[in-house]
Amino acid sequence: RFFTGVLEHGIDEFKSSEDVYDAVGEIIESSGICSCPTEIQAVCDDVYATLTISNQNQTSMTKLDAPVHIASITKQQEDSTKEEGSIWIAKADKKSLVDQRKLDKANEKIKQKQDKKADNYTKPVASSYVFIAICIPLPVKRSVEKTELQGRHKTTDIHIENFDVAFGSKVLFEAANLHVAYGRRYGLIGRNGLGKTTLLKMISLKNLSIPSHIRVLHVEQEVDGDDTIALQSVLESDTVRESLLREERDLQQKMDKQEHMDTSRLAEIYAALSDIEADKAPARASVVLNGLGFTAEMQKMATKEFSGGWRMRLALARALFAQPDLLLLDEPTNMLDIRAILWLEDYLQSWKSTIITVSHDRSFLEAVCTDILHLCNRQLDSYRGGFEQFIVTKDEKMKNKQKEYDAQKQYRDHLQVFIDRFRYNANRAPQVQSKLKILEKLPKLTPVEKEKPAIIKFPVHETKLSGTVLRLDEATFHYTPGTNIFENVNISAGLDSRICIVGENGSGKTTMLKILTGENEPKSGVRIVNRNLRIGYFSQHHVDQLDLSVTSLELLARLFPGRNEEVYRHQLGSYGVTGELALRTIATLSGGQKSRLAFAIMSMPQPNFLILDEPTNHLDMESIEALGVAINKFNGGVILVSHDERLISKVCRELWLCADKKVKSVEGGFETYRKLLEEEFKRLGIN
């Protein structure tokens, strides 16, 4: 029995017959069955073979009839343990016949072998990571499942209750609820790294309980480049229309070959095409493309001729044209200029089906959304109204929670004071017991969790430079001779400048920033810069250029060697990359956290003039607010390119417009520029 007990105990740990020998070799030898090591090894080989076959027969996977909610099962087990008593302290029914001393000795040998293997194990370098999400929804009701299978479950609302989602070991959602009403436009907001993008992916892959008849479209990846022209690519996104047209062509070809043929199906196709207004589809597709910045010439170009940014716009155009039941947008304004954003705001306001959009642009959310979904503490809280209404309601809700917490705490403290005062007073014993029972029945007191404020602090410098410190005189620039991007540009800036550059995509905004930094030299004209000027340049592609295999701390030490670790930590802390976050590999950071790291790298040399290219991309709203505060507090000059209306209005005192190969100042700031765009939309008939 002892021999059998050792084998059963270690069956999962035996990786070879040598492991079996280490565990029971001495037992076999002492039993007198075998004395020769070779014979003992042969017996262990047979035992290992038998155990392997037995283990294979026992280990099989069974598909469950319904998903299992692990959190509920765990709670039930905990409650059961409390009621019945712990299994670990239960007494055995009868005395064990196993020699405990020999069993402990065998177990110790197995443990030593495991430790040895663990020491020899080398953990691979985290050069990349794989998306691993675990979703555990509650089982679907049988009635709902039955109607779904029969095709009678035609609800367009979405209700997902009590679901958990984890990314690796990090829990993103715990017992969360998502309720989406058809025809509403939801803005999904929350801090960077909480799981907004993960939730959209889970919905689009239908890993959550989404009715199968609901058409979901997630604008996530750019369109593949091929010979298909842009307009045709958008038309092909309407699969119903394309299927009918394809069938019509096939029937027409058959009719050309056969004189007598039943045309009833062809008539049905023509009726279906008429119902969906297929003849108007090219005009609708052209309006969508035009609104997103595609000129008539660009609409005739092959998709392979477009850059990645324009292909993302094309993917958005396809989604808008296809009109799915549920449209999922992840930071749609990142790829657009202000002109396209204003058009998109107006277009989505008349959207008939459901939208869930993740965005950091407060103005966009206010213009588009009818509801807000706030992701906080692994829960989704729903608020009716636009973003500004959400701010008011949320603040009021937090105040009420704090009042409720304070009132409960005061009542608890009052009871506890009475209990402590009369605990040992025999005359007051009944009253003390009564107070104790009241205290036990009170709900658990949980402090109100407040989100930590976002931190961005640019360095303070003591450089005193008056007047103009950066100037372009009659500057002309081109990449290809004969095709000028800018001609005879005259602009200047000082340490007190707060300038925003706007213009359509492709108008040369990023090129102008590179000319100002000195990365691009003017082909004619001059760039004049003060010799004491130190420029910090934030590129919109900084995030893509980071080494993902190292930690933030290691990267900063590599780029700026020779300083104490405290210096690097203080620099990272100025941008919210603190504690354990600084020791995580960059590959595991969210887009916003990578942007903060890029800010830390940019400001390490203590610049006195900042040139920022789309700094709000990937940042959450709290971080954008902190960025605006940091820019206003910075005692140097700032030139930035941004599509965020709120940030522009908050920090910029001057607006430069890139258009027609020129850079000119717009009197009246952003509001004047917005009115110019609205007048252009009316003139072109874009709405």
N, C-alpha and C positions, 0 to 999 in steps of 0.2 A: 504493500500500500504506500509506503514511503517513496519507493521508486516511481510508482504511478503518479503520486502527488507532485514530485519534482518535475516530471515530464509535462503534466497538465499545466503547471504554474508557468513554465518557461516556453510553452509551445510557440508563442508569438515572437519570442526573442531568438530562437534557434535559426541561424542563417546558413549553417553548414553542419556536417557531421562532427567537425571539430568542436563546435559549441556543445553538442550532445556529449562528447567525450569529456569535456571540461566539467560538465554538470554531473554526470552519473558514472564516469569511469571508475572512480574510487569505490563506488557502491558495488559495481559489478565485480571488481577485483576482490573486495572484502567478502562478497557472498560465496566465493569459491567456484562460481560457474566457469569463469575463465581466469587464467593467470598470466598468459602471454599478452603483451601490449598489442600485438598484431590481431589476435583473436578478439580482444576487447574492442579494437577499432572497427573490426568487421561487424560486430554486434551493433555498435553505435551507427554504422552506415545503414544497417537494416532498420534500426529504430527511426533514424532521420527520414528514410524513404517512406516508412509507414505514416509518420507524423505529417509529412508533406502532403500525401494523398488525402489524409483525414481532414487537414486544414483546408485544402482546396474544395472538398465536398461541402464543408460547413460555410465557407465564405461565398455567399452569393448575394446579388443585388436584387431587390424587389421594388418595383415601381409602385408608388403610393397612389391611392385612388384620388386623393386631394392634397393640396399643399398643407404643410404642417407649420403651425405658428409656435416657434421654439420658445418665445418669451412666455406664452401662456402655459406651456407644458412645464417649464422650469418653475413657475410660480405654484402650479398644482403640486409638483413634487415637494417643494419647500413646505407647503401647507400640510401635505400628507406626512412629511417627516416630523413636523411639529406635533401632529396629533398622535402618531403611532410610536414616536420615539426613534432615535437614531439607530440605524442598522449597525453602526460601528461600535456601539456600546451594548448591543444585544448579546445575551449569553448564549453559548452553544447549547443545543439540545442534549448532546452527549459528548463524552470526552473523545478528543481526537486521538487516533491511533498512530499518527505520524510522529517520528522522532524530531522534535522541534530543533534540537541542537544541530542535527545533520542537515535539516532543511535550511536553517539560517546560514550554515556554511556553504551550501550549494548556491543559495541566493546571493551571497556575498561574491562568489566567483563570477556569477553572471553579471552582477553590477560592475565589477572591476573590468570585465571584458567590454561592457557597454561604454564605460568611461574612457577606455583606451581608444575605442572607435570614434568617440566624440572628439577626443583630442586630435585625432588624425584627420578629422573632417575640416576642409577649408571652405569657407563661405565665399561664393562668387562675388565679383565686383558688380555693384548695381549700376551698370552703364545704361540700362533701359528698364522700363517697367511695363507690366501688362495690366490692362484694365480688368479688374476682377470685382464684380458686384454680386452681392447675394441679396435676393429679395424674398421676403417671406410674408405673403398676404394671407388673410384668413380664407378658408375654403369658400368657394362660391356656392350659393344655395342651389339645391337640386332643381328647383322649379325654374330658376334663371338659366341654369345650364341646359335644361331640356328645351326651353323656348329658343335658346341661342342655337342649338343644334338643328332645330326645326325651321330656323330662319324667320321666326316670328318675333324675335327680340329686337325691335327697331328703335329703341330709345337712343336719343342723340346726346343725352347727358352722360357724364362719367362720374361714378361714385366708387372710390377706392378707400376702404376703411381698414384701419389698424394694420398697416404694413410696415415692415422693417427693410431698410436698405443699408448695406455695408460696403465700403470700398476697402478691400483687404481686411485689416484688423480695425479700421476706423468705422464706427457706427455713424452713418449720416442721417438716417431717419429711424425713429423708434416709436412704434405704435402710432404712426402718423395717419392723418385722414386727408384725402384730396377729393373735393367736390367741385365739378366744373359743369356749369349750365350752358346749354347750347346757345350760341349767338352772343355770348359775353366775351369780352377781350380782357385777358388777365395779364398783369405784370408780375413776374416772379422775381422777387428781390431778396437780398441777403448778403452777408459778408462773403469775401473771397474764400474759397476752399470749403464751404459748407455743403456743397452737393447740388447746386442748381443745374449745372450742365449734366451731371449724372442722372438727375431726375428726368430731364428731357430725353436722354438716351434710353432710359428704361421705358418711358412711355412710347417712344417711336418704335422700339423693338417689341413692344407689347409684352414685356416681361411682367408688367402689372396687369391687373384685371380690366383690360379695355375690351369692350364688345367688338367682335371680329368684323362687323359690317361698317364700323367707323373708319373712314379713310384718314390716315394720319400722315402728314408730310413734315419732315424735319429738315430745315435748311441748315446743313452742317458741312457738306463738302462741296468743293467747286465742281463745275461741269467739266467732264473729260474733254480734252481738245481733240477734234477731228475735223473732217472736211464739211461737216454740217454747218450751214449758215446760222447765224444767231437767231433770226426770226423763225426759221424752221425748227430749231432746237426748242424754242418756247412753245410752238404749236404742238410738237410731239408730246409735250407733258400732259396734254388732254388725251388720256388713253382711250376714252369712250369715242371721241371724234376720230382718232386715228384708226381705231378698230373698224368703225363703220366705213370710213373711206377706203381702207384696205380691202374690205369685203366687197365694196362697190366695184373697185378696180378688177378684182378677180371675176366677178359676175359679168362685167362688161367684156372681158377677154373671152369668156366662154360663149357669150352671145355672138361675138364676132365670128366664132368658129361654127356655131350651130344656128340655123335659121329659126327653128321652132324650139322655144324654150319657155318654161314657166317664169314669168316676170313678177310674180306676187312678192317674192322676197326682196326684189329690187325696189318695189314700191314701198315696202316696209322700211327699208334703209333710208330712202329719200324722205319719208315722213319723220323718221327719227332724227335725221340731220336737220330737218326744218325745225323740229321742236327745240333743239339745242342751239339754233341759230349758227350753224357751222359756217355759213357764208360770211358772217361778221367776225369770225375768229381772228383772221389776219389783222384786221383793224384794231381789235382789242389788244392783241399781242404787241402791236406796234406802239400803242399808247403806253403800255406798261414799260416797254424798253425805253421809250423816249423819256418817260418820267424818271427812270433810273440813270439817265445820262447817255444812253446810246443814240447817236445821231443816225440819220437815214443811211449814211454810208457805212457806219459801224454795224447796223442791223443786217447788212448784206455780206459782212465778213465771216469767214470760217471761224469756228470756235477755237481752233488751234492757234489762231493769230492773236488771241487775247492773253493778257497777263493773268496771274492768279487772282488779283483783286477784281478784275473785270469778269472773270469766270464765276467768282462768288456772287457778283451782281446778277449774272445770268441765271445762276441757281435760284436766287431770290425771285427773279422775274418768272421763271418756270413755276415756282410754288404759287405766286400770286395769280398766275393765269389758270393753273389747274384747279384752284379753289377747292381744297380738301375740306373734309368735315372738321378736322382739327389741324391747325397750322402752328408749328413750333418754331420759334425764331430765337436764336442764341446770339445776342449782341448784334442785331442787324445794322445798327448805325456805325459799327466799326469800319465797315467797308465803303461807307458813303460819304460824299461831301455834303455841305450844308444844303445846297440846292436839292439834292436827291432826298435828303432827310425830310425837308419841308414837304416835298411831293408825297413821300411815303406816309407821313402823318395824315395828310388829307385823304389819301387813298384808303388807308385802313379804317378811317372813321366810318366808312360806309360798308365795311366788311360784314357779310351776312352770317357766316359760320363762326366757329370758335377759334380764338387765338390764345396761346400762352407764349409770352415773350420774356426773355431775360435781357435786361438792359440797365446800363448805368446812367443813361441820359434822362434826367428828371423831366426836362421839357418834353421829350418824346413820350414818356410814360403818362404825363399829365394830358397830353393831346390825344393819345390813342386809347388808353386803358379805361375800362368801366369798373374793374375790380383789381385789387392788389392781393397777391399771395406772399406773405412774409415768412421766410424760412429762418427760424430762430430756435435754439435749444432742441434741435432734431424734430421740430414740429412745424406744420404749415398752418398759419393763422390767416383766415380770409377776411378781407375788409371791402365793403362796398364803397364805390366812388374812386376818383382819380388819386394821383399821388399826393397832392396837397391835402386832400381830405384824409388820406391815410395817416399823414404826419400828425394831424390834429387828433384823430381818433386814437392813434397809438399812444400819444402822450397822455391823453385822458385815461386810457386803459391802464397805463403804468402807474399813474397817480392813484387810481382807485385800488389797484393791487397793493400799493405801498400803504395806503390808509388801512386796508383790511388786515395787512400783516401787522402794522403797528397796534391796531385794536386787539387782535388776537394775542400778540405778545404781552400787551399790558394786562389782559385778563389772566393769562397764564402766570405772569409774574405775581399778580395779586393772590392767586390761589397758592402759589408756591411759598409766598411770604407767610400766609396763614398756616400752611402745613409745617414749615420749618419752625415757626414760633411755638406751636402747641403739639408738636410731634410726641413729646414725652409727658404730656399733661393727661392724666387718666380721666379727668372730668370732660375733657374735650375730645376724647378718642373717637366717639361716633362721628363728630363733625369732621375730624381729620380724615377718617375713612371715607366719608362722603365726598370731601374735596378731592381725595386721591382718585376715586372712581370717576368723578367729573373730568379730572385731568387726563385720565387714561382714554376716555371716550372722545376727547377733542381731536379733530383732524390734525394730521402731521403739519407742523409749522415749517414752511419752506420760505427762505428769504427771496425777495424779488431779485432775479438775476438781471443785471444791467450790462449792456454791451460795453466793452472797453473802447474808449475813444481811439480813432485812427491817429497814427503819429507820422508826420512828415515834417522834418526840420532842416531847412537848407542852412549851410554854414554862414556865420556872420563874419564879414571881412572888414578890415580897417583901411582899405585903399580909398583914397580921396582923389577922384578924377572928375574934373568939371568939364562941361561942354560936350562936344561930340567925341565919342571914343571909337565909333565904327561907322564907316561911310563908303558908299559906292558912287563913283562919278562916271557917267556915260558908259556904264558897264554893258557889254554885249556877250552873250554866251550861247554856245551850241555844242552838241555832241557830234553831229554830222555836219561838215561844211556845207553851207547853202541853206541849212534848215535851222534858223535861229530860234531859240526858246525865249530869250530876252534880248531886247534892243534898247540901248541908250537909257539904262535905268539909273535914276538918281535918288538915293535914299540915305538916311542917317539916323543914328541912335546914340543915346547917352546912358549913364548909369541910373538915371531916373526913368528910363523908358519902360513902358508896359504896352507892347505892340502885339497884335494878333494878325496873322496872315490868313486870308480866306481866298477861295476860288474853287472852280470846278476841278474834279480829278483830271490830271493830265495837264493842268495849266502851269505846272512848274514850281509848286510851293516848296516841295522837298529840295529841288534843285537850287532854289534861291537860298534856302538855309545852308546848303553845302557851300555856296559861294560866300556867304557871310562868315562861315567858320574857317574858310580858307582851303577846304578840301577840294573845291573846284575853283580854278583860276579863270577870271574873265578873259575872253579872247581879245577883247579890246576894252579900253577904259581902265580904271584903277580901283583897287580896294585899299582903303586907308584905315589903319588900325593903330590905336595907342599901344606903345611898347609895353605898358604895364597892365594891359588887358589880358585876363585869363578867362577863356571861354569854356564853359561846360556844355557839352552837346549830348542831348538825349535823342537817340534815333528810334523811330517806331519799330525798327528791326533789331534793336538791342537784345530784346528778349530771345529772339531766335538764334543769336550769336553766342549765348552763354554755354559754357562747358557743363553739360548735364550730369557728368559722372562724379563731380566733386561737391563738397558742401559750400555754403555761402562764405563761411569763415576761411576755408582753404582757398577759395577763388580770390578773395580780397588780399590774403597774404601772398598769393602768387603774383598778383598784379602790382602790389605795392609792398615789396619785401622790406625787412629790416625794422619792423615796428612790433611793439608788444601786442599780445592777444587782446588786452584791454582796449587798445586803440581801435582794433578791428570790430570788437563787440560794441563799443560805444558808437561807431559809425553805422553799423547795421541797426542798432537800437534806435537811432534817429529816424529810421524809416520803417519801424515796426517789425523788423526781423530780429526777434529776441529769443532768448532761452533755447529750448530744444529745436526751434525752427531754424536757427543758425547752423545746427549740426546735422540737419537732414540734407540728403543729396538734392541738388537743384532739380533733378528729374521729377521728384515727388512734390515739388511746390506748385501751387496754382498759378495761373497767368498773372493775377494781381500781385502775388508774392514775388514772382520773378521781376515784375516791373519795379517793385520797391528795391530789390537788389540792384537793378540797373541804375536807379537813382543814387543809391549808396556809392556805386562805382564812379558815377559821373561827378559827384561832389567831393570825392576824396582829395583831389588836388586843390581844394579851396578856391573854386572859380568866383569871379566877381561879375560875370555876365553869363546868363543862361539862355541857351537856344534849344527849345523843346519841340520835337516833332510828334504830334499826336500823343501827348503824355497820358491822356485819360484812358487809352485803350487798355482793357483788361482790369482796370481799377473798379472797385465797388463805389457806391455813392458816398459813403462815409470817407473813403480815401480821397475822392475827388474834392470833397469839401475841405479836407485837411490840406490838399495840394493848393487850393485857392488861398487858404489862410497863409500857408508857407510862402507863396509867391508874393502876397501883399506885405509880409514881414521882411522879405529878402531885401537887403540894402544895396542891391546891384541892379543891372539892367536885365530885362526879359523880353525875348521875342519868341512867340510860340505859334505853331499851327495846330488848330483844334476845330472839331465840329461840335463841341459841347457848348450849347447856347448859354447855359447858366455860368460856366466857367469864364467864357468870354465876357459876359456882362459884369461879372464879379471883379475881374482883375485888369482888364484891358482898358487903356485910356486912348488908344489909337488903333485904327483898323486899316490894314493894307490889303488891297485887292489885286490878285494876280489875274490878268486878262489881257488878251491881244498883245502878248509879248512885252507888256509893261507892268510896273508895280506902282499903283497910285493910292493915295490916301483917300479914305471915304469919310467925308464930313458927316457927323451925326452918329457915327459908330454902327453897331450891329443892327439897330432898329431900322436905320436907313437902308442897309444892305438887304434886310428881310423884305422891305417894301419893294425894292427893286426886283427881287426874285418873284414876288407875287404878281407884279405887273407883267413880268416876262411870261409867267404861266398863263395869264389871261390872254396875252398877245398871241401865244402859240396854241392856245386852245387846250392846254394840258390841265386836266382836273381829275 
